[in-house]
């Protein structure tokens, strides 16, 4: 495992990550995150919800334009998670195999999509069964 970079004072410089999803229907997508994915949230003021995410990791992939960024939710059992989401009325693509894991896409009410995958690689964050 690679060691984390420390700030000059010995403490970690980064304490978290803030992900921004741009949406054609932000209210519907916020409701989806709150009601369907059941992510905890805080009100940052005037009803503006900021959602907590599970522990995260970041991978850097080559891309000629360098402008593409994606968000994938990670799970231990892709079939079970997508079945739960479909039962809640969520549109999910069929799972497919990739070299790095089993992957599917979740359709958001605002028209966007999130990836969801069951990793086959070592993870930088603890898995739910760990």
N, C-alpha and C positions, 0 to 999 in steps of 0.2 A: 504494500500500500504506500502511496506517495504521501508524505507529510504535508499538513496544511501550512500555508504561509502565515507567519505572524507579523504583526506590526512592530514598530521600533520599541514600543513599551512592553513588548512581550505578550500582549493580549491580541486576540483576533481582531482584525480590522473590520471584517464583514460579519454582520450578525444575522443576516437573512437576505431574502430575495423578494422583490415585488414584481409580479407578473401583471401585465396589462393586456386584456383582451379587448379589441375594438369590435364593435357590434352594430348592426343595423337596428337592433331592438335591445338596447342595454337593459331595460326593465325586465323583459322576458328572460334574458340570459341570467340576470341576477336572481330572479325567482327560481330558475332552473338550478343554479348553484346552491341556493338556499333550500329549496323544497325537494328536489329530486336527488341531487348528490349529497344533500344534508351537510354541507360544509359550514362550520361555525363562522360567524361574522361579527364584526364590530361596526357600529355606526360612527363614521368619521365626521359626522355633522350633516344636518339637513337630510337625513335618510340615506346618505351615500354609504353603501355597504362595502366594507373591505373584508374579504374572505380569507380565512386561514387555510393553508394547504398542508398536506402531510409533508414530512421531511422530503427534501428535493436534492437532486443532483443535476449537474449540467455536463453535457457532452459537446465537444466542438468537432463538427464535421466539415470536410472541405466543400466549398461551393464557389464557383467562378465569380458570381456576383456578390456574394457575401451579404445579401439582404434578406434571406429567408430565415425565420425563426419559428419554431413549433413548440407546442406544449403537449406533453404526453403524461397522462396519469398512469401510475404503475400499480399492478395488482399481482397477487399470487396465483389466481385462477381466472383467466380471461373468460372462459366459457361461463363460469358461475356469475361473474360480474356483469357481463353483457346480458345474460338471462334476467338478472335482477332489473337492469335498466330497461330492457324490452318490456318486462312486466309492468313497469311504471310509465310506459308509453313513449320511451325514448327510441328514436331511430338509430340503429347501429349497423355498420357494415359487417359483412361476414368476416370472421377472423381469418387472417392469412399468416403464413409462416414467413419470417424474415430471418436473416442470419443472426440477428441479435435478440429475437424473441417472437412470440405470437402477438399480432397487432390487429386492432380494429379502429374504426372511427366512430365517434359519437356526434350526432347532429344536434346543434344547439338551436333553440327557438329563433334566435336572431339570424339564422342562416349560416353561421360559421360551424366549425367542427373542431373537436378535440380528439387527439389520439389517446388510446388506452392500450397498454401492453403488459404482457407477462414476460419479464426479461429472462433470457437464457444466460446472461452474462453475470459476473460478480457485480454486486451493487455497492455503491458508496454509502447508502443509508440502510439501516436495519429493515429487513422484510418483516411483514406482520406476523409471520410464524416464528420469528427469531426471538 
